[in-house]
Amino acid sequence: NAGVTQTPKFQVLKTGQSMTLQCAQDMNHNSMYWYRQDPGMGLRLIYYSASEGTTDKGEVPNGYNVSRLNKREFSLRLESAAPSQTSVYFCASSELGGTIQYFGAGTRLSVL
Amino acid sequence: AQRVTQPEKLLSVFKGAPVELKCNYSYSGSPELFWYVQYSRQRLQLLLRHVSRESIKGFTADLNKGETSFHLKKPFAQEEDSAMYYCALFNQGGKLIFGQGTELSVKP
């Protein structure tokens, strides 16, 4: 039982490059989330998907897009990476309406 | 405004000393509050939630609605408690709002 799996674990990009962060969960959860973690800022919600087929903006959505591919998978895309997007990205999932979220191990992204 | 504030970025204590990580919240309504912990090189995980009123790894947290606080306490800190701790509030929109985090360092 892997829980929430994120790939890749590390990535270095040049400014302007694009990439997709992948997230998959095997807990049959309806809701999935993408956060970024920055020192002194805590975790901030980028996008979330309450259920398959729906996505909504969180607190800091600019520069990102998401796709809820199916119930298991929720990807985060950076179309044109900027140094300000250097961060650790976490994916999480929960039951629909559930208050407890389960987190992946994170992706450490550096944009040069 | 819905907000969670953890005033200490870093808290350093010696092994065996009491520890209190502060969390204050701003929320109109009945809050549901949590503490999440991230040990070095591990994923963020739930430590405890106020509705369960339980002690996990010796930690407790009491919701004080009058002071809008949910401080995390442990009477005797251990070295393995060293980690990043996040206080979080679950809002009516179904989202978790996290505080800035407090890094706890327990020295031998």
Interface residues (C-beta under 8 A of the other chain):
Chain A: V4 S31 Y33 Y35 G40 M41 G42 L43 R44 L45 Y48 A50 G58 F90 A92 G97 T99 I100 Q101 F103 G104 A105 G106
Chain B: V4 Q6 K9 E32 F34 Q42 R43 L44 Q45 L46 R49 Y86 F90 G94 K95 L96 F98 G99 Q100 G101
